Amino acid sequence: MESSLERIDPQVLGWSAGILALLALLVWAYLRFRRFAWRRSLLNALRRVAYDVVRDVLLPDGMDGQVHVDFLLLTQRGILVLDLREIPGLIFGGDQMDQWTVMTRNRRYTFENPQGPLLDRIAAVKQIADDVPVEGRVLFTTRSRFPKGRPRSVLMLDSIRAEYAPMDKASMQDLVSKFKPAWERLKASARPSDMARR
């Protein structure tokens, strides 16, 4: 007795496999393009509020090690350290909580409070740029929501412009130029990180 697979023309099987492979390639390319476009829009948003941006670098931590930093921004207020979190869903967390909870439609999980590691990154930047104000924020994308309120160091991407953008970049150049020597020292100390988010 002949099986149904044996009755199918080998050429039809070949074409079907080719079409499936092409579809898989198209889906992969679409997802890569979407990721690239999102990353570019994120960088554009950061460049609108900063005079210079450095991303995905390693800095000396002061204890013979290194610490990864997602973004460093030179702003009119000094240097801003950003720790990017791409976590979709409702997030419940507080300054004193060790674990923050994420709820999505399908699951519930926890992650470590990111404010502690942020303090380590801020300390690494301060040891290099000690004469410039240094701030740090955990930056969440627009896919995150904090229904019970945001912890102290959390910044949402859609509100970064309101908090950090100068009213007029040209009028702030004199102030920012005072930060430039420390900023250049920081950039000289930075090394590319293999922990970069793609």
Residue, then its C-alpha position, 0 to 999 in steps of 0.5 A: m500500500e502506497s503512503s500519501l507522501e509517496r504519492i506526492d510529486p518530489q518537485v511539489l515537495g521541493w517547491s513547498a519546502g522552498i516556499l516555507a524557507l522563504l516565508a521564514l526568511l521574510v519573517w526573520a527579516y521583518l523582525r530584524f527590520r522592526r528591531f532596527a527601526w525601534r533602536r533608531s527611534l530610541l537613539n533619535a529620542l535620546r539625541r533630541v535631549a542630549y548634546d552627545v550620546v555614548r552607548d553600550v560601553l564598559l567603564p572601569d568600576g574602581m575595583d579592577g573590574q568593569v561595568h556595562v553601561d547602556f547609555l551615557l548622555l551629556t545634558q545641560r544638567g551634567i551626565l545622565v546614566l541610562d539603564l535601558r529596560e525593555i519589559p512589556g507589561l504592568i510593572f509593580g515595584g518600589d524603591q525598597m522592594d528587592q523584586w519587582t513584578v511584571m504582569t502580562r496577559n499570559r504570565r506573571y514573573t519577577f526581576e531584581n530591582p534595577q536601582g541597585p545596579l544603577l547606583d554601581r554604574i553611577a559610581a563608576v561614572k562619578q569616579i571618572a567625571d568627578d567634577v560634573p553632576v551625574e544622575g542615573r535613571v532606569l529607562f523603560t520603554t512605552r511598552s511598560r506601565f507602572p499602574k501603582g506609581r513609578p519608583r524614584s529612579v525610573l524614567m519613561l521614554d515618552s517623558i524623557r524630553a519633558e525632564y531633560a531637554p533644554m528649552d534652547k540648546a544654543s543658550m545652554q552651550d556655555l554651561v555644557s562646555k564646562f562639562k566637556p573635559a569630564w565628558e571627554r575623559l569618560k569617553a576615553s575611558a569607555r570600551p565597547s561592550d559585548m553585552a550590547r543589546r542588538 
